[in-house]
């Protein structure tokens, strides 16, 4: 299965759905991740109309409503499984009323992707999308006092940091974290300023080094380092060698690269 944030679903949104469309299969997982690279989450819902419809128009309307419900249920499935920190998922944090309300608003705010609706052989299909900026903000605000407060204190020749994690099964978390093999923290929210992190996330994701290099956040001359393993629950913390950690600290500590969250992780689609 393609690498992705673990999904957990407890929902009653089974109305009018096709059973195979309810589960998060590999195709859906891959599609969600591709859109996650672009700063949004996208899911596809499918539904059939009841057999007792008096006309085709009514059947189509009801099937469309069912497909939207299905897509939003999958969105909820995905979001609940997102790791906030290395051992806390969104579903664990929902006892916090603010987070719960934000999640409800997030799902309600999904919108239909233009051109995605299909009605064929009695099956309606629709793709829903939601940008994740506001989703990041609520969790970053919970940890706002832990972000860096001082601006960049020195210059560096590097414009960004790229971590090649394609070989280590990294499952990203909202409060992204890089550690050295000896456990030393190399990069997390304490290294970045709050506003840049909220605007674009603590880290960006790309499916290849080439695609990562095209992202404006890492600029033209990023420092590229290969991950050696993952740590934390469900592999949510990327680990680099002690040698690379020393190099990163020497070149990037207290620089604009970290303060502006100019970091990208490369993971498989």
C-alpha positions in Angstrom: 0.0 0.0 0.0 1.2 3.5 -0.8 2.6 5.5 2.1 0.0 7.7 3.8 -1.2 8.9 7.1 -3.1 6.1 9.0 -6.9 6.4 8.6 -9.4 5.5 11.3 -13.2 5.9 10.6 -16.1 5.7 13.1 -19.1 7.2 11.2 -22.7 6.6 10.3 -22.5 8.0 6.8 -23.4 4.8 4.9 -26.5 6.2 3.2 -26.8 5.2 -0.4 -23.2 4.1 -0.7 -21.7 1.2 -2.6 -19.9 -1.0 -0.2 -16.6 -1.1 -2.1 -16.6 2.7 -2.2 -16.8 3.1 1.6 -13.4 1.6 2.4 -10.2 3.5 1.8 -8.7 1.3 -0.9 -5.3 1.7 -2.5 -6.5 3.9 -5.4 -8.2 6.3 -3.0 -5.2 6.4 -0.7 -3.0 7.2 -3.6 -5.3 9.9 -4.8 -5.6 11.5 -1.4 -1.8 11.7 -1.1 -1.3 13.3 -4.5 -3.6 16.0 -3.4 -2.0 16.3 0.0 1.2 17.2 -1.8 -0.7 20.2 -3.3 -1.9 21.5 0.1 -5.3 19.9 0.0 -7.1 16.7 0.8 -9.3 15.1 -1.9 -11.6 12.1 -1.7 -14.0 10.5 -4.2 -17.5 9.3 -3.2 -19.9 7.0 -5.1 -23.5 6.1 -4.6 -26.5 4.5 -6.3 -30.1 5.7 -6.1 -32.9 3.7 -4.4 -34.8 1.3 -6.6 -38.2 2.9 -6.0 -37.5 6.2 -7.7 -40.3 7.4 -9.9 -38.1 9.1 -12.5 -34.5 9.4 -13.6 -34.0 13.0 -12.5 -35.0 12.2 -8.9 -32.7 9.2 -8.9 -29.8 11.3 -10.0 -30.4 13.9 -7.4 -30.5 11.4 -4.5 -27.5 9.5 -5.9 -25.5 12.7 -6.0 -26.4 13.5 -2.4 -25.3 10.0 -1.4 -22.0 10.4 -3.3 -21.2 13.7 -1.5 -21.9 12.0 1.9 -19.6 9.2 1.0 -16.8 11.5 -0.1 -17.1 13.5 3.1 -17.1 10.3 5.2 -13.9 9.3 3.6 -12.5 12.8 4.3 -13.4 12.3 7.9 -11.7 8.9 7.9 -8.5 10.4 6.6 -8.4 13.4 8.9 -9.2 11.4 12.1 -6.1 9.3 11.4 -3.7 12.2 10.8 -1.0 12.4 13.5 -0.7 15.7 15.3 2.4 14.6 17.1 4.4 11.3 16.9 1.9 9.6 19.3 -1.3 11.6 19.1 -3.8 11.4 16.3 -6.7 13.8 15.5 -9.2 11.2 16.8 -7.3 11.2 20.2 -7.5 15.0 20.4 -11.2 15.3 19.6 -12.1 15.6 23.3 -10.9 19.2 22.9 -14.1 21.0 21.9 -12.2 23.5 19.8 -10.5 20.8 17.8 -13.8 18.9 17.5 -15.6 22.0 16.2 -12.8 22.7 13.7 -13.0 19.2 12.4 -16.7 19.5 11.9 -16.3 22.8 10.1 -13.4 21.3 8.0 -15.6 18.5 6.7 -18.6 20.8 6.1 -16.4 23.1 4.1 -15.4 20.5 1.5 -16.4 21.5 -2.0 -17.0 19.6 -5.3 -14.1 19.5 -7.7 -15.1 21.1 -11.0 -15.6 18.5 -13.7 -15.4 15.5 -11.3 -19.1 14.6 -11.3 -20.1 11.5 -13.3 -23.5 9.7 -13.7 -23.1 6.4 -15.4 -25.2 3.2 -15.3 -27.1 4.3 -12.2 -23.9 5.2 -10.3 -23.0 8.8 -9.3 -19.4 9.7 -8.6 -18.1 13.0 -7.2 -14.8 14.2 -5.9 -14.6 16.6 -2.9 -11.7 18.8 -1.9 -10.6 20.8 1.1 -7.5 23.0 1.6 -5.6 22.2 4.7 -4.2 25.6 5.8 -7.0 26.2 8.4 -6.6 22.6 9.6 -3.0 23.1 10.4 -3.7 26.4 12.1 -5.9 25.0 14.9 -3.2 22.5 15.9 -0.4 24.9 15.6 -2.3 27.4 17.8 -2.5 24.7 20.5 1.3 24.7 20.5 1.9 28.3 19.6 4.0 29.1 22.7 6.5 26.4 21.6 7.4 27.9 18.2 10.5 30.0 17.7 10.2 33.7 18.5 13.5 35.1 17.3 14.1 35.9 13.6 16.9 34.3 11.7 20.2 35.1 13.4 22.7 34.2 10.6 23.0 33.6 6.9 23.5 30.4 5.0 24.3 29.5 1.4 21.4 27.0 1.3 17.9 28.0 0.4 16.0 25.1 1.9 16.2 21.5 3.3 15.1 18.4 1.4 14.8 15.1 3.3 14.7 12.1 1.0 12.4 9.7 3.0 11.3 7.4 0.1 13.1 4.4 1.6 11.8 4.6 5.2 7.9 4.4 5.1 7.4 7.9 6.6 3.9 8.7 7.8 3.8 12.5 8.1 2.5 14.4 11.2 1.2 17.9 11.6 3.9 18.8 14.1 6.6 17.5 11.8 9.9 16.4 13.4 13.4 15.4 12.3 15.7 13.6 14.7 19.3 12.3 14.6 20.0 8.7 15.2 21.1 9.6 18.8 17.7 11.1 19.5 18.7 14.8 19.2 16.0 17.0 17.6 17.2 18.5 14.4 14.0 20.2 13.2 10.5 20.7 14.7 8.1 23.5 15.5 10.6 25.0 18.0 12.9 25.9 15.1 10.3 27.7 13.0 8.3 30.9 13.4 4.6 30.5 14.0 3.2 32.5 11.0 5.3 30.9 8.2 4.4 27.5 9.7 0.7 28.2 9.7 0.9 29.7 6.2 2.5 26.6 4.6 2.9 23.9 7.2 6.1 22.9 9.0 7.0 20.8 6.0 6.0 20.3 2.4 5.8 17.0 0.7 6.8 15.9 -2.8 6.9 12.5 -4.6 10.5 13.0 -6.0 13.6 15.0 -5.6 12.9 16.7 -8.9 9.4 17.7 -7.8 10.8 18.9 -4.4 13.3 21.1 -6.2 10.4 22.8 -8.0 8.7 23.9 -4.8 9.4 27.6 -4.1 9.8 27.0 -0.4 13.1 25.2 -0.8 14.6 27.6 -3.4 17.3 26.9 -6.0 20.1 25.5 -3.7 18.6 23.2 -1.0 20.6 21.0 1.2 19.5 17.4 0.4 19.8 14.6 3.0 18.7 11.0 3.0 16.7 9.6 5.9 18.0 6.4 7.5 14.9 5.3 9.4 11.7 6.4 11.1 10.8 6.6 14.7 7.7 7.3 16.8 4.3 5.7 16.7 3.4 4.5 13.1 6.7 5.9 11.8 5.9 9.6 12.0 9.4 10.9 12.9 12.0 11.0 10.2 15.5 10.0 11.4 18.8 11.0 9.7 22.4 10.0 10.4 24.3 11.7 13.2 26.7 13.0 10.6 24.0 14.6 8.6 22.5 16.1 11.7 25.7 17.8 12.6 25.9 19.2 9.0 22.3 20.5 9.1 22.8 22.1 12.5 26.0 23.7 11.3 24.5 25.1 8.1 20.8 25.7 9.0 20.4 26.3 12.8 18.9 29.8 13.4 18.8 30.6 9.7 15.9 31.6 7.5 15.6 28.0 6.2 14.3 26.8 9.6 12.6 30.0 10.7 10.5 30.2 7.4 9.9 26.4 7.4 11.6 25.9 4.1 11.7 22.2 4.5 10.4 19.4 2.2 10.1 15.7 2.7 10.2 13.4 -0.3 7.9 10.4 0.1 6.5 7.8 -2.3 3.1 8.5 -3.9 
